[in-house]
Amino acid sequence: MTTRPMNSAEKRAYNQRRHAETRQAHAAERGPQGLAELWWDQARKTARDGAARGDANAWNELAATLMHFCQRYSE
């Protein structure tokens, strides 16, 4: 059975998945701080993507979550 070559969208999606998997593995090696930084990057991307679709709710929810976190761990 032969497989057909990937088109440019499939190749881009494949490369994005590979890159994400590599970043996740490196973040996990760095422990909780690495994972937190990875999630922070993903949260910002999710909020940006939502805003680009006209939904600012993700930014609002992220801001509220961060505010509560900071309040909980402040002196």
JOQUIDA-V80214 format. One line per field, one symbol per residue. ss: DSSP state (~ for helix, > for strand, _ for the rest). psi: psi as a letter, one per 40 degrees, with the letter a starting at -180 (. if undefined). A space follows every 10 residues. Layout:
ss=???
psi=???
//
This chain:
ss=_______~~~ ~~~~~~~~~~ ~~~~~~~~~_ _~~~~~~~~~ ~~~~~~~~~~ ~~____~~~~ ~~~~~~~~~~ ~~~__
psi=hiiiiiiddd dddddddddd ddddddddde addddddddd dddddddddd ddeehedddd dddddddddd ddei.
//
